[in-house]
Amino acid sequence: MRRITYAGTWFDTGDDIAEALLYYAKALAYNNVADTVAVPGRSATGDAGIVEVIIGPASQIVSAPIEFVGESFDDPAVIAELERKTSSLQPRRPLTEPEVSTGGEAPLG
């Protein structure tokens, strides 16, 4: 379980969600854009549910481990969506063709 501190408050969420959220925040900052995301968690008031967070280039987010006994907040669909969004912001890389073996001979050229 991780405690996310953001904008003067905090919420607790699962380890994998916290990691995906931080990677997405980094990708948004790199691309100078912002987004609002909804993740499951427990608010500072102790209520469990969905926490909405706006993240972008100026976001200052801290994630710290906490010991917590109870319901875990790991949602594979939320994690997959954050990973998809992060991936969509990554620079595109050209596909390369595999090198052809020359049977031990030096390549021509």
Steps between C-alpha positions, in 0.01 A plus 500: 500500500623851419406845627479756221552856621377761258369858511507527878316175571553126462332174412601135526497262207655174383868468415445432130251784459739742671784392271286532186376841616854630550616372160199665337565828685860493374388438140245783522764738634743401226234581238385817678137385526258426783227245562250404766509138614278302734660232716370289787623595843432610853476875559655694787158484671508118490237457229569231240401566141618674187748786530525745210837664446604757242863449405721690263830680452491685833380206710698428812404149604661296776447126542608334824446146628265452793399203708131436465284207597179475306368531148763536231445752224628324192284520190652334190274702267615832651864391484463392136336832409775703667765289325321544165483876547868511603599296195304730269717792616831325440712594197444271206794279409557372148471129449830341413554188301690220669860460393555211264771258601786479250620162623802645677614708204545873527200695367534651156534871477 
